[in-house]
Amino acid sequence: MNLFTRLWNALKAQINALINRMENPERALDQSIRTMQKQVDRLRGDVVKIIAEEKKLKNQVETYQKDVGRWENNAMLALKEGNEALAREALRRKREAVEFTQQLQPQWQKQQQIAERLKQDFRELRERIQTAQKKKQMLVTRLRRAETQKRLQGMLNELSENQVFEKFESKLLDTEAMNAAQEEMQKDALDTTLEEQFEALERSNEPDIDRELEALKKHMELNP
């Protein structure tokens, strides 16, 4: 297990603990992403230093390799000029360059492997952070939707438990029944008034009938 994998697992453990402690999951997710990003920023500096060290070793190896060829050419040039002592000094410098190259070559190769592995691990960690950011947004959207559904369900349950509409409907039925009773009473009162008027009219016509009856009797007496 490499350094970045251990770091990622440690970050996930910290994030889970943070989410469990906080009542606001969205805020916990935001804070966890910021925590991971800070860790990545610090690691970027460490990776850059390691890569810079690898580049430095590479430049040194290449410089000594060039020195090997250069001092060998100088030795050949000195021999052509008949200066054996100068050629010997050039060969001594060449040997030193070869020794330095042999010493630094393994270090550079090892540092190169470490740098390449760290760059790959860092890219993977950065991709995980980006994936976590996208997943965070998706989770926040789902969380908000779930909270909205929960609130709506709570409102529906509250309406059902309080029986608001049932009470309103019962009161409305009582009012409608009362109005119908009042209308019926008014109709009965109107019918009674009409009947009394007809009776009064009949009573008002009775004197005429009495007079007509008396007149009829007198007529019969006169004409037996």
C-alpha positions in Angstrom: 0.0 0.0 0.0 1.6 3.3 -1.1 1.7 6.6 0.6 -1.2 8.1 -1.2 -3.5 5.1 -0.7 -2.8 5.3 3.1 -3.5 9.0 3.0 -6.7 8.5 1.0 -7.9 5.9 3.5 -7.1 8.2 6.4 -8.9 11.0 4.8 -12.0 8.8 4.3 -11.9 7.8 7.9 -11.7 11.5 9.0 -14.6 12.4 6.7 -16.8 9.6 7.9 -16.2 10.7 11.5 -16.8 14.3 10.6 -20.1 13.5 8.9 -21.3 11.4 11.9 -20.6 14.2 14.3 -22.3 16.9 12.3 -26.1 17.5 12.0 -25.7 19.2 8.6 -24.5 16.5 6.1 -24.1 19.1 3.3 -21.8 21.2 5.4 -19.9 18.1 6.4 -19.3 17.1 2.8 -18.1 20.6 1.9 -15.7 20.6 4.8 -14.4 17.2 3.9 -13.7 18.2 0.4 -11.8 21.3 1.6 -9.8 19.1 4.0 -8.9 16.7 1.2 -7.9 19.6 -1.1 -5.6 21.1 1.6 -3.9 17.7 1.9 -3.5 17.6 -1.9 -2.0 21.1 -2.0 0.6 20.2 0.7 1.4 16.9 -1.1 1.9 18.7 -4.3 4.7 20.7 -2.8 6.4 17.5 -1.6 6.0 15.8 -4.9 7.5 18.9 -6.7 10.6 18.7 -4.4 11.1 15.0 -5.2 10.8 15.6 -8.9 13.2 18.6 -8.6 15.7 16.3 -6.8 15.4 13.8 -9.6 16.0 16.4 -12.2 19.1 17.6 -10.4 20.5 14.1 -10.2 19.8 13.6 -13.9 21.6 16.9 -14.8 24.6 15.8 -12.7 24.8 12.4 -14.4 24.5 13.9 -17.8 27.2 16.5 -17.0 29.7 13.8 -15.8 28.9 11.7 -18.8 29.8 14.6 -21.0 32.9 15.2 -18.9 34.0 11.6 -19.6 33.9 12.2 -23.4 35.4 15.7 -23.1 38.4 14.6 -21.0 39.0 11.6 -23.3 39.2 14.0 -26.2 41.5 16.2 -24.3 43.8 13.3 -23.5 43.9 12.4 -27.2 44.6 16.0 -28.2 47.5 16.1 -25.6 49.0 13.0 -27.0 48.9 14.4 -30.5 50.8 17.4 -29.2 53.3 15.1 -27.5 52.3 16.2 -24.0 52.0 12.9 -22.2 51.8 14.5 -18.7 48.8 16.6 -19.8 47.2 13.5 -21.4 47.7 11.6 -18.1 46.0 14.4 -16.2 43.1 14.4 -18.7 42.7 10.7 -18.2 42.7 11.1 -14.4 39.9 13.7 -14.8 38.1 11.3 -17.1 38.3 8.5 -14.4 36.9 10.9 -11.8 34.0 11.7 -14.1 33.4 8.0 -14.7 33.4 7.3 -10.9 31.0 10.1 -10.2 28.8 8.9 -13.0 28.8 5.4 -11.6 27.9 6.7 -8.2 25.1 9.0 -9.3 23.6 6.8 -11.9 21.9 4.3 -9.5 20.7 7.2 -7.3 19.2 9.0 -10.2 17.5 5.9 -11.5 16.0 5.2 -8.1 14.9 8.8 -7.7 13.4 8.7 -11.1 11.4 5.6 -10.2 10.2 7.2 -7.0 9.3 10.4 -8.8 7.3 8.6 -11.6 5.4 6.6 -9.0 4.6 9.6 -6.9 3.5 11.5 -10.0 1.2 8.6 -10.9 -0.1 8.3 -7.4 -0.7 12.1 -7.2 -2.6 12.1 -10.4 -4.8 9.2 -9.1 -5.4 11.1 -5.8 -6.3 14.2 -7.7 -8.8 12.3 -9.8 -10.3 10.8 -6.7 -10.7 14.3 -5.3 -12.4 15.4 -8.5 -14.7 12.3 -8.4 -15.5 13.1 -4.7 -16.5 16.6 -5.7 -18.8 15.4 -8.4 -20.2 12.8 -6.0 -20.7 15.4 -3.3 -22.8 17.5 -5.6 -24.9 14.5 -6.5 -25.3 13.5 -2.9 -26.3 17.1 -2.0 -29.0 17.1 -4.7 -30.3 13.8 -3.4 -30.2 15.0 0.1 -32.2 18.1 -0.7 -34.7 16.1 -2.6 -35.1 13.6 0.3 -35.5 16.5 2.8 -38.2 18.1 0.6 -40.1 14.8 0.3 -39.8 14.3 4.1 -41.3 17.8 4.7 -44.1 17.2 2.2 -44.9 13.8 3.8 -44.9 15.4 7.2 -47.4 18.1 6.1 -49.7 15.4 4.6 -49.5 13.3 7.8 -50.3 16.4 9.8 -53.3 17.2 7.7 -54.5 13.7 8.0 -54.0 13.5 11.8 -55.6 16.9 12.5 -58.7 16.0 10.4 -58.9 19.7 9.4 -61.0 19.0 6.3 -63.3 16.6 8.1 -64.1 19.2 10.7 -64.6 21.8 8.1 -67.0 19.6 6.1 -69.0 18.7 9.2 -69.4 22.4 10.1 -70.4 23.1 6.5 -73.1 20.3 6.6 -74.5 21.8 9.9 -74.7 25.2 8.3 -76.4 23.9 5.2 -78.9 22.0 7.3 -79.7 25.1 9.3 -80.2 27.1 6.2 -82.6 24.4 4.8 -84.6 24.4 8.0 -84.9 28.2 8.0 -86.1 28.1 4.3 -88.7 25.5 5.2 -89.9 27.6 8.2 -90.2 30.6 5.9 -92.2 28.6 3.4 -94.6 27.3 6.0 -95.1 30.8 7.3 -95.8 32.0 3.7 -98.3 29.2 3.2 -100.1 30.1 6.5 -100.3 33.7 5.5 -101.9 32.9 2.1 -104.5 30.6 3.8 -105.4 33.2 6.3 -105.9 35.7 3.4 -108.3 33.3 1.6 -110.3 32.8 4.8 -110.5 36.5 5.3 -111.7 36.9 1.8 -114.4 34.3 2.2 -115.5 35.9 5.4 -115.7 39.2 3.7 -118.1 37.7 1.0 -120.5 36.2 3.6 -122.6 39.4 4.2 -123.4 39.6 0.5 -124.6 36.0 0.6 -126.8 36.8 3.6 -128.4 39.7 1.8 -128.9 37.7 -1.3 -130.6 35.0 0.8 -133.0 37.5 2.4 -133.8 38.9 -0.9 -134.6 35.5 -2.2 -136.9 34.8 0.7 -138.8 38.0 0.2 -139.2 37.2 -3.5 -140.6 33.8 -2.7 -143.1 35.3 -0.2 -144.3 37.7 -2.7 -144.7 35.1 -5.3 -146.0 31.9 -3.6 
